[in-house]
Amino acid sequence: MKKTIASAFLLCAALTSCAIAPGRHVLVDNPAPLGRDVFKAVSSDQFESASFTSSRGTQLPYRLLRPSRLSQGQSYPLVVQLHGSGGIGTDNLSQLERLAKSWTMPEVRDRYQAFVLIPQFPIRSANYGPAAPDQHAVASAALQDALELVAQFAAVNPVDKSRLYATGFSMGGSAAWLLPTMGPRVFAGIVPISGVAPPDSQAGTFIHLPVLAIHGNADEENPITADRRFVQTIANQGARQVSLREYQGLDHQPPADIYPGFWWRDWLFRQQRK
């Protein structure tokens, strides 16, 4: 696989576990994606269905995937999987996008013993204006509801509170960026995919937070400009655990190597909040 280097660091682009170096990296080649039928075959019945009422009185439907091997007395990581704008609603179904369903792939579920929490937002979770040099995302009230859900779920289930993670694509990637700004000491690591980063004023929250941002540089819906800006701002303020993995020529979609994606999931699950 051919690679070009957009920083002083080398990028390991293998599909299995590898070290993610800080900095900005451009990946030239993109492998063929998995067919959509792989995910169409995933039944929603694999996910438990429930609903949460926030302090605002808002109903937040959510789906849940539990660890496949729960052991008494053991705690497990919690992954908050955030959906894109196509999942907005209240049917507690539309938020089960490809990335959410990928957690049910047998080799993925067996390798990562974790709770995967997939809330559905009745409105946008993140808002941002048109592409501009200073484009940035702002959280909606629904994202605060999700943070309350995470706290409540972690309080009554065997969750390792030092290993809470957030990831998502598009609007969900923007929401993954924003959640730590609302709960600065909650998350151990985030993987925003094709999202829009927060304003530079929020950079202080991310100086010690591991971040692996993933984005195609041909994305016209959510241009990569905001991610480049914010990652550079974080780095300028002393962050040493932030990486931007940039895919040459990729438009607004997850890169093919996101599935099964052991490389990014291994990185995420190594993160632990002190």
N, C-alpha and C positions, 0 to 999 in steps of 0.2 A: 504494500500500500504506500503510495507516494505521499509525502508530507512536505509542507513548507513551514518555516518557523517565523512567527510574527513577534517573537520576543527572544530573550536570551536563554529561554528554557526549552528543553526538548519535550515533545508530546508523545506519550505512549498511546497509540491508536488501536491497540488490540481489542478484540471483542470480549476478552476475559479480564480478570482483575489486573489492574496496573496502577502505578503511582500517578496521581494527577498533579502535575507541576503548576505552581502559581504563574500567573501572567496570562497573556492572550496568545492563542494558538490557532492557526488556520489549517484545517484538514481539507485536502484537495479532493481526494476520491471519496465517494459515498457508495457503499455496497447496495445491491438490489434490496428493496424493502420486502418484508413478509407480505404475502397476499392478505387482502382484507378478510377473506373467508376464514382465515385463522382465528380472527376475533369475532366474526359473526357467529361462529360455532360455540362461543362461550355463553353459557346460560346465565341469566341474571340470578337464577336460583342459587348459584354458588355464593352469593352475597346475602348476608342477613339484611333485613329491611327494618328500619326503625325511624323514630322522629324525636327531635329535641325542641323544647320550648325555651327560648332565651329570656333574659331578664326584661327585654323589651316586649315580651309576649309574642315574639315571632316564631312560627313553626319552621323548623329546619329539618327536612327529611334527610336521611343519610343511609348509606349502605356500609356494610362492615364485612371484612374478611379477617377471620381469626387465624392465629398460628395453627398450622396443621398438626402440630404435636405440642399440646399444652401440658406442662408438668406442674404439679402443685408445688408452691413455694418458689417458683421461678418467675421473674419479670421479663417483659419483652419490649422491644422497640415499638414505637407507634409512628406510622407513616400517614401524614395527612395528604391525600391525593385530591388535587383541586382541578375542577373541570373548566373547559373553555366556554365561550358564550353560547355555543350550540347546546349546552347542557342546562341552560337556565330554565327553571320551571318548578313544578311541585309534584311531578309524577313519580319521583324517586326511582327513575329509570334512565332518563336521558343523560345523566352525569356519568354513566358507565361507558366512557369512551375507551379507545384502544389502549391508552396508557393504563387506565384503571384495570381493564381486563387482563393486561399483561401480567399482573400479579398472580393470576390464577394459572399461568403456564406451569405445568408440573415441575419442571426443573427450577423455576423461579420460586414457587411457593415452598418447595422442599429446602432450598438453599437459604431463604430468608424467613426465619421464624419470627413473625411480627404481626401486629394488628395493622390493618390498612383501613383507614377511615375515609369515606368518600361522601362528604356533604353535598347537598344540592342547593344552590342559591336561587331564590325566587326573583332576584334582581341581579344586576352585574355586581361581581365582587370587587372589581377594580375598574376605575374609569381613567381615561386618558384622551387627550385631544389628538388632532391630526399630527402627522409626522413633522417634526421641527427639531432644530438643534437642542432645544431644552425640553423636548417631550418627556413627560414623566407620568407615572401612575399614582393614583390616589385611591385609598381604600373606601369602600362603601360601608354602611352600617352592617350589612350582611356578613362582612368579614369579621366584625367584632362578635357577632353571633357564633360564627364558626370557632373563634378562639374560646368562647365560653363552653362550647360543645367539647372541645379538646380537653379543657380543664376538668369538666365534669366526668368525661369518659375515663381520663387517666386516674381520677380519684377513686373510682369504683371498680377498676379492672387492674389486673397485674401488669401494669405498664412501667417500664424502666424510664423514669422521668428525666434521666440524664441523656436519653436517646430518643428525642422527639424530632421528627423530620418533616419537611414539607416539599412537595414537588407538584408540578402541573405544567400544562401546555397552553400557550396563547394567553387568554384572560387568566387561566389557571397559573401560568408562569408568572404573570404580573402579581397575582395574589400570593404566590410563594415568595416573591420578593418582599411584599408588603407585610406579611404576617409577623416577621421579627420586629418590625417597627412598632407593632402594637403590643407585642409580648417580648421585650428585649432579652429576657433571661429564660425563655421557654425552649427555644429550638437549638439543637446541636449541629444542624447542617441543613442546607436547602439546595435544591436543584431546579431552578427556573428554566423552562424551555420555551423559547420564542415569545418571551414576555416583554413587558415594558418596565424598566427599572424605576425606582422611586426618585424623587428630587435629590440633588446633592446635599441638601440640608439634613438628610437622614443618614449620611455616610457613617457617622460615628457609631451607629448601631452595628455595623458590619465589620469593624476593624478586627474583632476577634472571633467572628462567626465564619466557619468554613462555608464557602459558596462555590458551586460548580454551575456556571451559567452556560447554556447551550443555545446556539442560534444560527440560522442560515443567513449568509450575508446578501442573499437575493430576496429576502423577505420584504415584500411591499406592504403587507397588511400591518405588521408590527415591525418596522425597520429596526435593524440591529443598532442604530445610532445611540439609543438610550442605554443599552447594555454596555456598549463601548465607553460611553461617557461615565457611567456610574462605576464600572469596574476600575477605570483609570483614577477616578476620584478617590475610591476606597484605597487603592494602592498608594496614591500620593499621600494619604493620611496614615500610612504605616501598616496596612493590612498585608499579611503574608500567607493567607489561606484562601484567596479568591482566584478563580480561574475562569476564563471565558474561552470556551471551545467553539470555534467559528467554522461553519461548513461552507466552503466555497461553492457558490452557485445554487445553494439550497433555498427554496422559497418557503412559504409559510406552512411548514409541516415538520413533524419530528424527524430527525435523521434516522436512516434505516437501522443503524447500529444501536438504537435505543432499545430494540427488542432482540433477544431477551435482555441484553444490556447488563451483563454481569459486571462490566467494567465500571459503570457509574453507580450501580447499586452497591457493589463492594466498597467503593469509595464512601458512599453515604453511610453505610452501616459501620464503618470504622470510626465515624465521628462520635464524640461523647462530650457532653457539656460538663465542665468542671464546677 
